[in-house]
């Protein structure tokens, strides 16, 4: 559940700044499959370090979708407390 929450948060962080429309959704779909694969490979042996490494790698990849030329969008006060 925690990994799903991280991916969801990553999607919401990246989508407003994606270089091309749809990139964030495509990325999250691939990332979800990659994380499921990591759990299948390393979950039974409880190799959580490898799972977390894969998650960190996924977050780094997701940040590459962000177009730095898009100005930061304002947050509403109700959402600002979660970031």
Biopython code that builds the backbone (N, CA, C, O; Angstrom):
import numpy as np
from Bio.PDB.StructureBuilder import StructureBuilder

atoms = [
    (1, "UNK", "N", (0.826, -1.191, 0.000)),
    (1, "UNK", "CA", (0.000, 0.000, 0.000)),
    (1, "UNK", "C", (0.869, 1.254, 0.000)),
    (1, "UNK", "O", (0.533, 2.250, -0.640)),
    (2, "UNK", "N", (1.971, 1.200, 0.711)),
    (2, "UNK", "CA", (2.836, 2.367, 0.772)),
    (2, "UNK", "C", (3.411, 2.685, -0.611)),
    (2, "UNK", "O", (3.469, 3.847, -1.013)),
    (3, "UNK", "N", (3.828, 1.655, -1.326)),
    (3, "UNK", "CA", (4.376, 1.863, -2.666)),
    (3, "UNK", "C", (3.316, 2.459, -3.585)),
    (3, "UNK", "O", (3.611, 3.357, -4.374)),
    (4, "UNK", "N", (2.107, 1.972, -3.489)),
    (4, "UNK", "CA", (1.014, 2.524, -4.305)),
    (4, "UNK", "C", (0.777, 3.988, -3.964)),
    (4, "UNK", "O", (0.514, 4.793, -4.857)),
    (5, "UNK", "N", (0.866, 4.341, -2.698)),
    (5, "UNK", "CA", (0.708, 5.738, -2.296)),
    (5, "UNK", "C", (1.832, 6.607, -2.860)),
    (5, "UNK", "O", (1.588, 7.726, -3.310)),
    (6, "UNK", "N", (3.060, 6.091, -2.835)),
    (6, "UNK", "CA", (4.191, 6.841, -3.389)),
    (6, "UNK", "C", (3.988, 7.061, -4.883)),
    (6, "UNK", "O", (4.197, 8.167, -5.383)),
    (7, "UNK", "N", (3.583, 6.018, -5.596)),
    (7, "UNK", "CA", (3.355, 6.158, -7.039)),
    (7, "UNK", "C", (2.217, 7.135, -7.331)),
    (7, "UNK", "O", (2.292, 7.917, -8.278)),
    (8, "UNK", "N", (1.178, 7.088, -6.524)),
    (8, "UNK", "CA", (0.059, 8.007, -6.710)),
    (8, "UNK", "C", (0.503, 9.447, -6.478)),
    (8, "UNK", "O", (0.152, 10.343, -7.245)),
    (9, "UNK", "N", (1.262, 9.659, -5.439)),
    (9, "UNK", "CA", (1.765, 11.000, -5.135)),
    (9, "UNK", "C", (2.709, 11.482, -6.249)),
    (9, "UNK", "O", (2.685, 12.652, -6.630)),
    (10, "UNK", "N", (3.531, 10.573, -6.758)),
    (10, "UNK", "CA", (4.427, 10.909, -7.857)),
    (10, "UNK", "C", (3.629, 11.327, -9.086)),
    (10, "UNK", "O", (3.976, 12.302, -9.753)),
    (11, "UNK", "N", (2.575, 10.601, -9.381)),
    (11, "UNK", "CA", (1.728, 10.947, -10.524)),
    (11, "UNK", "C", (1.167, 12.355, -10.378)),
    (11, "UNK", "O", (1.196, 13.138, -11.327)),
    (12, "UNK", "N", (0.662, 12.677, -9.204)),
    (12, "UNK", "CA", (0.069, 13.994, -8.996)),
    (12, "UNK", "C", (1.123, 15.092, -9.003)),
    (12, "UNK", "O", (0.818, 16.239, -9.328)),
    (13, "UNK", "N", (2.350, 14.759, -8.651)),
    (13, "UNK", "CA", (3.446, 15.737, -8.678)),
    (13, "UNK", "C", (3.922, 15.992, -10.108)),
    (13, "UNK", "O", (4.269, 17.119, -10.462)),
    (14, "UNK", "N", (3.937, 14.949, -10.915)),
    (14, "UNK", "CA", (4.511, 15.033, -12.254)),
    (14, "UNK", "C", (3.499, 15.502, -13.297)),
    (14, "UNK", "O", (3.846, 16.295, -14.173)),
    (15, "UNK", "N", (2.283, 15.040, -13.221)),
    (15, "UNK", "CA", (1.298, 15.288, -14.285)),
    (15, "UNK", "C", (1.158, 16.766, -14.681)),
    (15, "UNK", "O", (1.121, 17.048, -15.879)),
    (16, "UNK", "N", (1.078, 17.719, -13.752)),
    (16, "UNK", "CA", (0.903, 19.116, -14.190)),
    (16, "UNK", "C", (2.103, 19.681, -14.953)),
    (16, "UNK", "O", (2.002, 20.725, -15.596)),
    (17, "UNK", "N", (3.229, 18.989, -14.877)),
    (17, "UNK", "CA", (4.461, 19.498, -15.470)),
    (17, "UNK", "C", (5.039, 18.563, -16.538)),
    (17, "UNK", "O", (6.192, 18.717, -16.941)),
    (18, "UNK", "N", (4.248, 17.606, -16.991)),
    (18, "UNK", "CA", (4.765, 16.635, -17.956)),
    (18, "UNK", "C", (5.130, 17.308, -19.273)),
    (18, "UNK", "O", (4.483, 18.260, -19.710)),
    (19, "UNK", "N", (6.190, 16.781, -19.894)),
    (19, "UNK", "CA", (6.684, 17.360, -21.148)),
    (19, "UNK", "C", (5.678, 17.204, -22.276)),
    (19, "UNK", "O", (5.529, 18.101, -23.105)),
    (20, "UNK", "N", (4.988, 16.076, -22.312)),
    (20, "UNK", "CA", (3.936, 15.839, -23.298)),
    (20, "UNK", "C", (2.735, 15.240, -22.577)),
    (20, "UNK", "O", (2.881, 14.418, -21.673)),
    (21, "UNK", "N", (1.569, 15.660, -22.987)),
    (21, "UNK", "CA", (0.350, 15.162, -22.364)),
    (21, "UNK", "C", (0.293, 13.637, -22.478)),
    (21, "UNK", "O", (0.506, 13.075, -23.552)),
    (22, "UNK", "N", (0.005, 12.991, -21.371)),
    (22, "UNK", "CA", (-0.113, 11.536, -21.334)),
    (22, "UNK", "C", (1.145, 10.822, -20.865)),
    (22, "UNK", "O", (1.094, 9.639, -20.530)),
    (23, "UNK", "N", (2.266, 11.521, -20.836)),
    (23, "UNK", "CA", (3.523, 10.896, -20.419)),
    (23, "UNK", "C", (3.456, 10.376, -18.985)),
    (23, "UNK", "O", (3.945, 9.284, -18.694)),
    (24, "UNK", "N", (2.860, 11.147, -18.102)),
    (24, "UNK", "CA", (2.803, 10.759, -16.692)),
    (24, "UNK", "C", (1.974, 9.486, -16.508)),
    (24, "UNK", "O", (2.372, 8.578, -15.778)),
    (25, "UNK", "N", (0.834, 9.429, -17.168)),
    (25, "UNK", "CA", (-0.019, 8.246, -17.036)),
    (25, "UNK", "C", (0.668, 7.006, -17.598)),
    (25, "UNK", "O", (0.596, 5.932, -17.001)),
    (26, "UNK", "N", (1.332, 7.148, -18.743)),
    (26, "UNK", "CA", (2.059, 6.017, -19.325)),
    (26, "UNK", "C", (3.189, 5.573, -18.404)),
    (26, "UNK", "O", (3.417, 4.379, -18.213)),
    (27, "UNK", "N", (3.891, 6.545, -17.838)),
    (27, "UNK", "CA", (4.984, 6.223, -16.932)),
    (27, "UNK", "C", (4.483, 5.475, -15.705)),
    (27, "UNK", "O", (5.070, 4.467, -15.311)),
    (28, "UNK", "N", (3.410, 5.954, -15.101)),
    (28, "UNK", "CA", (2.900, 5.315, -13.879)),
    (28, "UNK", "C", (2.428, 3.898, -14.174)),
    (28, "UNK", "O", (2.586, 3.008, -13.338)),
    (29, "UNK", "N", (1.863, 3.682, -15.330)),
    (29, "UNK", "CA", (1.447, 2.335, -15.697)),
    (29, "UNK", "C", (2.663, 1.396, -15.753)),
    (29, "UNK", "O", (2.629, 0.290, -15.214)),
    (30, "UNK", "N", (3.733, 1.852, -16.410)),
    (30, "UNK", "CA", (4.965, 1.056, -16.480)),
    (30, "UNK", "C", (5.592, 0.886, -15.094)),
    (30, "UNK", "O", (6.082, -0.191, -14.755)),
    (31, "UNK", "N", (5.571, 1.945, -14.307)),
    (31, "UNK", "CA", (6.157, 1.907, -12.976)),
    (31, "UNK", "C", (5.407, 0.932, -12.067)),
    (31, "UNK", "O", (6.020, 0.222, -11.270)),
    (32, "UNK", "N", (4.105, 0.901, -12.190)),
    (32, "UNK", "CA", (3.301, -0.028, -11.390)),
    (32, "UNK", "C", (3.657, -1.473, -11.732)),
    (32, "UNK", "O", (3.797, -2.314, -10.844)),
    (33, "UNK", "N", (3.799, -1.752, -13.017)),
    (33, "UNK", "CA", (4.191, -3.106, -13.432)),
    (33, "UNK", "C", (5.602, -3.443, -12.948)),
    (33, "UNK", "O", (5.859, -4.567, -12.516)),
    (34, "UNK", "N", (6.507, -2.481, -13.020)),
    (34, "UNK", "CA", (7.881, -2.708, -12.558)),
    (34, "UNK", "C", (7.923, -2.968, -11.059)),
    (34, "UNK", "O", (8.686, -3.815, -10.596)),
    (35, "UNK", "N", (7.116, -2.250, -10.305)),
    (35, "UNK", "CA", (7.091, -2.464, -8.852)),
    (35, "UNK", "C", (6.445, -3.805, -8.523)),
    (35, "UNK", "O", (6.880, -4.486, -7.594)),
    (36, "UNK", "N", (5.424, -4.191, -9.262)),
    (36, "UNK", "CA", (4.821, -5.513, -9.041)),
    (36, "UNK", "C", (5.849, -6.596, -9.311)),
    (36, "UNK", "O", (5.918, -7.587, -8.583)),
    (37, "UNK", "N", (6.656, -6.413, -10.364)),
    (37, "UNK", "CA", (7.719, -7.364, -10.668)),
    (37, "UNK", "C", (8.743, -7.423, -9.534)),
    (37, "UNK", "O", (9.201, -8.503, -9.161)),
    (38, "UNK", "N", (9.095, -6.273, -8.995)),
    (38, "UNK", "CA", (10.058, -6.239, -7.881)),
    (38, "UNK", "C", (9.506, -6.996, -6.672)),
    (38, "UNK", "O", (10.246, -7.715, -6.000)),
    (39, "UNK", "N", (8.221, -6.838, -6.395)),
    (39, "UNK", "CA", (7.624, -7.575, -5.279)),
    (39, "UNK", "C", (7.617, -9.076, -5.546)),
    (39, "UNK", "O", (7.863, -9.870, -4.638)),
    (40, "UNK", "N", (7.337, -9.465, -6.783)),
    (40, "UNK", "CA", (7.352, -10.886, -7.120)),
    (40, "UNK", "C", (8.748, -11.479, -6.969)),
    (40, "UNK", "O", (8.903, -12.598, -6.481)),
    (41, "UNK", "N", (9.758, -10.730, -7.385)),
    (41, "UNK", "CA", (11.140, -11.225, -7.322)),
    (41, "UNK", "C", (11.702, -11.257, -5.910)),
    (41, "UNK", "O", (12.336, -12.232, -5.509)),
    (42, "UNK", "N", (11.469, -10.191, -5.161)),
    (42, "UNK", "CA", (12.163, -10.022, -3.887)),
    (42, "UNK", "C", (11.278, -10.131, -2.651)),
    (42, "UNK", "O", (11.783, -10.182, -1.529)),
    (43, "UNK", "N", (9.978, -10.166, -2.845)),
    (43, "UNK", "CA", (9.071, -10.193, -1.703)),
    (43, "UNK", "C", (9.164, -11.454, -0.866)),
    (43, "UNK", "O", (9.178, -11.387, 0.363)),
    (44, "UNK", "N", (9.227, -12.595, -1.518)),
    (44, "UNK", "CA", (9.246, -13.853, -0.757)),
    (44, "UNK", "C", (10.513, -14.005, 0.081)),
    (44, "UNK", "O", (10.493, -14.647, 1.131)),
    (45, "UNK", "N", (11.620, -13.411, -0.386)),
    (45, "UNK", "CA", (12.866, -13.478, 0.390)),
    (45, "UNK", "C", (13.002, -12.287, 1.341)),
    (45, "UNK", "O", (14.007, -12.147, 2.039)),
    (46, "UNK", "N", (11.995, -11.449, 1.357)),
    (46, "UNK", "CA", (11.962, -10.259, 2.218)),
    (46, "UNK", "C", (13.167, -9.353, 1.986)),
    (46, "UNK", "O", (13.720, -8.778, 2.923)),
    (47, "UNK", "N", (13.560, -9.238, 0.721)),
    (47, "UNK", "CA", (14.662, -8.368, 0.341)),
    (47, "UNK", "C", (14.098, -6.970, 0.073)),
    (47, "UNK", "O", (14.023, -6.509, -1.065)),
    (48, "UNK", "N", (13.710, -6.324, 1.162)),
    (48, "UNK", "CA", (13.045, -5.030, 1.049)),
    (48, "UNK", "C", (13.975, -3.936, 0.542)),
    (48, "UNK", "O", (13.512, -2.955, -0.039)),
    (49, "UNK", "N", (15.266, -4.089, 0.749)),
    (49, "UNK", "CA", (16.210, -3.096, 0.233)),
    (49, "UNK", "C", (16.134, -3.007, -1.287)),
    (49, "UNK", "O", (16.165, -1.911, -1.846)),
    (50, "UNK", "N", (16.036, -4.143, -1.950)),
    (50, "UNK", "CA", (15.932, -4.130, -3.418)),
    (50, "UNK", "C", (14.612, -3.523, -3.876)),
    (50, "UNK", "O", (14.565, -2.818, -4.883)),
    (51, "UNK", "N", (13.558, -3.792, -3.148)),
    (51, "UNK", "CA", (12.260, -3.210, -3.489)),
    (51, "UNK", "C", (12.320, -1.689, -3.327)),
    (51, "UNK", "O", (11.847, -0.947, -4.188)),
    (52, "UNK", "N", (12.899, -1.240, -2.231)),
    (52, "UNK", "CA", (13.010, 0.197, -2.002)),
    (52, "UNK", "C", (13.960, 0.854, -2.994)),
    (52, "UNK", "O", (13.734, 1.992, -3.407)),
    (53, "UNK", "N", (15.017, 0.152, -3.381)),
    (53, "UNK", "CA", (15.916, 0.677, -4.410)),
    (53, "UNK", "C", (15.172, 0.874, -5.726)),
    (53, "UNK", "O", (15.347, 1.888, -6.403)),
    (54, "UNK", "N", (14.344, -0.097, -6.081)),
    (54, "UNK", "CA", (13.552, 0.006, -7.303)),
    (54, "UNK", "C", (12.575, 1.173, -7.211)),
    (54, "UNK", "O", (12.355, 1.882, -8.193)),
    (55, "UNK", "N", (11.995, 1.371, -6.043)),
    (55, "UNK", "CA", (11.067, 2.487, -5.858)),
    (55, "UNK", "C", (11.809, 3.814, -6.003)),
    (55, "UNK", "O", (11.307, 4.730, -6.655)),
    (56, "UNK", "N", (12.985, 3.928, -5.411)),
    (56, "UNK", "CA", (13.774, 5.157, -5.522)),
    (56, "UNK", "C", (14.160, 5.419, -6.973)),
    (56, "UNK", "O", (14.105, 6.558, -7.436)),
    (57, "UNK", "N", (14.548, 4.372, -7.690)),
    (57, "UNK", "CA", (14.885, 4.494, -9.108)),
    (57, "UNK", "C", (13.669, 4.972, -9.899)),
    (57, "UNK", "O", (13.791, 5.814, -10.789)),
    (58, "UNK", "N", (12.517, 4.441, -9.574)),
    (58, "UNK", "CA", (11.276, 4.809, -10.252)),
    (58, "UNK", "C", (10.943, 6.285, -10.021)),
    (58, "UNK", "O", (10.538, 6.984, -10.950)),
    (59, "UNK", "N", (11.111, 6.751, -8.804)),
    (59, "UNK", "CA", (10.847, 8.162, -8.501)),
    (59, "UNK", "C", (11.806, 9.055, -9.288)),
    (59, "UNK", "O", (11.391, 10.075, -9.837)),
    (60, "UNK", "N", (13.075, 8.682, -9.345)),
    (60, "UNK", "CA", (14.049, 9.467, -10.120)),
    (60, "UNK", "C", (13.654, 9.517, -11.596)),
    (60, "UNK", "O", (13.741, 10.569, -12.229)),
    (61, "UNK", "N", (13.224, 8.386, -12.138)),
    (61, "UNK", "CA", (12.784, 8.348, -13.535)),
    (61, "UNK", "C", (11.561, 9.239, -13.742)),
    (61, "UNK", "O", (11.462, 9.946, -14.745)),
    (62, "UNK", "N", (10.642, 9.200, -12.798)),
    (62, "UNK", "CA", (9.431, 10.010, -12.911)),
    (62, "UNK", "C", (9.725, 11.497, -12.935)),
    (62, "UNK", "O", (9.045, 12.259, -13.624)),
    (63, "UNK", "N", (10.726, 11.909, -12.193)),
    (63, "UNK", "CA", (11.076, 13.330, -12.167)),
    (63, "UNK", "C", (11.615, 13.803, -13.505)),
    (63, "UNK", "O", (11.579, 14.999, -13.796)),
    (64, "UNK", "N", (12.113, 12.889, -14.322)),
    (64, "UNK", "CA", (12.641, 13.253, -15.639)),
    (64, "UNK", "C", (11.522, 13.652, -16.606)),
    (64, "UNK", "O", (11.787, 14.265, -17.639)),
    (65, "UNK", "N", (10.294, 13.313, -16.280)),
    (65, "UNK", "CA", (9.148, 13.668, -17.119)),
    (65, "UNK", "C", (8.815, 15.146, -16.980)),
    (65, "UNK", "O", (8.187, 15.731, -17.861)),
    (66, "UNK", "N", (9.233, 15.743, -15.883)),
    (66, "UNK", "CA", (8.901, 17.142, -15.604)),
    (66, "UNK", "C", (9.629, 18.068, -16.569)),
    (66, "UNK", "O", (10.840, 17.958, -16.765)),
    (67, "UNK", "N", (8.875, 18.975, -17.165)),
    (67, "UNK", "CA", (9.435, 20.005, -18.034)),
    (67, "UNK", "C", (9.807, 21.200, -17.154)),
    (67, "UNK", "O", (8.925, 21.873, -16.622)),
    (68, "UNK", "N", (11.113, 21.467, -16.997)),
    (68, "UNK", "CA", (11.515, 22.566, -16.113)),
    (68, "UNK", "C", (11.084, 23.936, -16.629)),
    (68, "UNK", "O", (11.135, 24.915, -15.884)),
    (69, "UNK", "N", (10.661, 24.022, -17.886)),
    (69, "UNK", "CA", (10.208, 25.283, -18.450)),
    (69, "UNK", "C", (8.797, 25.669, -18.061)),
    (69, "UNK", "O", (8.377, 26.805, -18.284)),
    (70, "UNK", "N", (8.068, 24.742, -17.487)),
    (70, "UNK", "CA", (6.694, 25.037, -17.059)),
    (70, "UNK", "C", (6.760, 25.686, -15.687)),
    (70, "UNK", "O", (7.297, 25.091, -14.753)),
    (71, "UNK", "N", (6.228, 26.893, -15.546)),
    (71, "UNK", "CA", (6.283, 27.564, -14.250)),
    (71, "UNK", "C", (5.492, 26.797, -13.189)),
    (71, "UNK", "O", (4.497, 26.134, -13.482)),
    (72, "UNK", "N", (5.966, 26.911, -11.955)),
    (72, "UNK", "CA", (5.302, 26.224, -10.850)),
    (72, "UNK", "C", (3.886, 26.749, -10.693)),
    (72, "UNK", "O", (3.640, 27.954, -10.762)),
    (73, "UNK", "N", (2.971, 25.835, -10.485)),
    (73, "UNK", "CA", (1.561, 26.185, -10.348)),
    (73, "UNK", "C", (1.245, 26.391, -8.867)),
    (73, "UNK", "O", (1.760, 25.667, -8.015)),
    (74, "UNK", "N", (0.411, 27.362, -8.565)),
    (74, "UNK", "CA", (0.089, 27.615, -7.152)),
    (74, "UNK", "C", (-0.743, 26.477, -6.563)),
    (74, "UNK", "O", (-1.550, 25.852, -7.251)),
    (75, "UNK", "N", (-0.529, 26.231, -5.294)),
    (75, "UNK", "CA", (-1.318, 25.238, -4.571)),
    (75, "UNK", "C", (-2.386, 25.949, -3.762)),
    (75, "UNK", "O", (-2.184, 27.063, -3.279)),
    (76, "UNK", "N", (-3.513, 25.293, -3.624)),
    (76, "UNK", "CA", (-4.520, 25.864, -2.730)),
    (76, "UNK", "C", (-4.039, 25.620, -1.301)),
    (76, "UNK", "O", (-3.270, 24.690, -1.058)),
    (77, "UNK", "N", (-4.467, 26.413, -0.396)),
    (77, "UNK", "CA", (-4.032, 26.320, 1.000)),
    (77, "UNK", "C", (-4.355, 24.965, 1.605)),
    (77, "UNK", "O", (-3.600, 24.467, 2.441)),
    (78, "UNK", "N", (-5.463, 24.361, 1.198)),
    (78, "UNK", "CA", (-5.856, 23.071, 1.760)),
    (78, "UNK", "C", (-4.907, 21.959, 1.346)),
    (78, "UNK", "O", (-4.725, 21.004, 2.101)),
    (79, "UNK", "N", (-4.284, 22.054, 0.147)),
    (79, "UNK", "CA", (-3.348, 21.032, -0.323)),
    (79, "UNK", "C", (-1.924, 21.295, 0.141)),
    (79, "UNK", "O", (-1.136, 20.356, 0.253)),
    (80, "UNK", "N", (-1.582, 22.511, 0.407)),
    (80, "UNK", "CA", (-0.205, 22.867, 0.747)),
    (80, "UNK", "C", (0.298, 22.135, 1.989)),
    (80, "UNK", "O", (1.492, 21.853, 2.093)),
    (81, "UNK", "N", (-0.579, 21.828, 2.919)),
    (81, "UNK", "CA", (-0.148, 21.153, 4.154)),
    (81, "UNK", "C", (0.306, 19.723, 3.908)),
    (81, "UNK", "O", (0.976, 19.151, 4.767)),
    (82, "UNK", "N", (-0.032, 19.114, 2.759)),
    (82, "UNK", "CA", (0.346, 17.741, 2.485)),
    (82, "UNK", "C", (1.687, 17.627, 1.768)),
    (82, "UNK", "O", (2.203, 16.523, 1.592)),
    (83, "UNK", "N", (2.242, 18.731, 1.363)),
    (83, "UNK", "CA", (3.486, 18.680, 0.578)),
    (83, "UNK", "C", (4.670, 19.121, 1.385)),
    (83, "UNK", "O", (5.792, 19.138, 0.877)),
]
sb = StructureBuilder()
sb.init_structure("model")
sb.init_model(0)
sb.init_chain("A")
sb.init_seg("    ")
for serial, (resi, resn, name, xyz) in enumerate(atoms, 1):
    if name == "N":
        sb.init_residue(resn, " ", resi, " ")
    sb.init_atom(name, np.array(xyz, "f"), 0.0, 1.0, " ", f" {name:<3s}", serial, name[0])
structure = sb.get_structure()
